[in-house]
């Protein structure tokens, strides 16, 4: 009944047809903490980190590093779990930087991203000696000013902008997309072209900063079976040309985030995606032949949040109203757009299931939240026999829920919980 089940899924149906989470029947959690609610599994988080490690080791070898992207879930407790499992941390902005620093990790294992960092963020990053990713000259000039021209304590990455070439050889199915991809890449605010990267490198190094690596983020374009190989090859060429122009020593190759599993709450969430177990090896295999020969193999890095926490949480909601009119039906539930923000902003579509196993029907009903906009959580819910008072489980809510939640219509946000391996269930702050 659970679509595309993953080995690390903390939710499953018991023999009696009741969905459990880490072995705990979901109704018991609702009896204790109320509805709506969300709960994370520490066990699933750690299992996902292990799985990502296995993928990277098989594709690259032992020289790899996993950075947990705090934006996925802005929780100190979850960041600390990832650090204890051996991860570095990736952050945007001052708030996420403070979470990273509070986790107890060594500052040089924190990567601060962002295309336009304000002065307070740069000052904090410089004083804490975290690693800074740069893709513009304004950040460079601000650091030079803040540190009185002496950047000897600064470690930095350059964030690359990859722009396809119109002459690139692509599969026939992809050629129609090439012009759109070029426009998309040119207009994205993130990243520095090869020429700008060379300028950033020269100015930073001239003032004593230590170059650590290149990072890139391609999550939104890694979708089709051909795309992993194509963008891997393009990134390899970028790195080769950068090194040829600067003679830089490349210690780290950071291939960003966006790596998913088969079941992922994107617009096509109910269709199997090409997961990281397929995409990462394809990307790395295509990148390697384009790289120069290294005296010492660089560390390969990923900045992943959705893979680590995506399926590690489930949201539980109660059906409060069932309405049928003009042959259209709606199940109104007590969770909504203020928590599942991306159902509206990014057209996310989550897998929604009854907590008590039910028979799937050909007819469907819409699952909607209580805010004054559509709040459509699931437009085609094939369990029309569910009644008010019953519970639904929304899978894969581990990323971009707590971190984007708001108070629209003054609807209360769900309580967020973490089932720990040692201390039982804890309430998370957000």
MOJOWO-V631661 format. One line per field, one symbol per residue. ss: DSSP state (h for helix, s for strand, l for the rest). phi: phi as a letter, one per 20 degrees, with the letter a starting at -180 (. if undefined). psi: psi as a letter, one per 40 degrees, with the letter a starting at -180 (. if undefined). A space follows every 10 residues. Layout:
ss: ???
phi: ???
psi: ???
This chain:
ss: llllllllll sssllllsss sllsshhhhh hhhlllssss shhhhhhhhh hhhhhhhhhh lllssssssh hhlllhhhhh hhhhlllsss sshhhhhhhh hhllllhhhs ssslllllhh hhhhhhhhll ssssllhhhh hhhhhhllll llllssssss llllllllll lhhhhllhhh hhhhhhhlll lslhhhhhhh hhhhhhllls ssssslllll llllllhhhh hhhhhhhhhh hhhhhhllll lsssllllll llllllllll lllllhhhhh hhhhhhhhll llllllllss sssslhhhhh hhssssssss sssssllsss ssslllllll lhhhhlllll lssslsllll llllssssll lllllsssss slllllllll ssssslllll lllllllhhh llllsssssl llllssslll
phi: .fflgdgege daeffendfd clnegggfff gedncebccd dfgfgfffff ffffffffec oeebbddeef gfbfcfffff gfffeoeecc bcmfffffff fffnffgfed deepebefff fffffffeme edeccbefgf ffffffdlmd dfeddbddee dddgefegec ggfdgfefff fffgffeffe ncffffgffg gfffffdnfd fdrdcbccgf deceffffff fffffgfgff ffffedmfee ecddemcnfd dgdbfegdge dfeefffeff fffffffgfe fffdfcffee ccdddfffdg eeccddcdfd bcccblmdcc dedecbffde gffefclfce fdcffegcff dffcceecee fedglfebfc decfefdgne ddddemefcm dgfdfbdgll fffffdccee fcdmedeeeb
psi: dhhfhidehe hihideehhi hfehhddddd ddeiiiiihi hddddddddd dddddddddd aegihhhhhd ddhghddddd ddddeeiaih ihiddddddd deeeihdeeh hhiheghidd dddddddefi hhhheieddd ddddddefeh feehhiihhi hhhihdeihi ideeddeddd ddddddehei ihiddddddd ddddddeeih hdahiihfde egdidedddd dddddddddd dddddefihh dhhheaaeha idhhgidfde ihihiddddd ddddddddde iihidhhihh iighdddded eeiiihihhe ihhhhfehih hhifiadedg dedddefihi hhihdhhihi idiiihhiae ieidfhdheg hfgeehihei iihhifedif cdeeiafhef hiiihhihhi edeahihih.
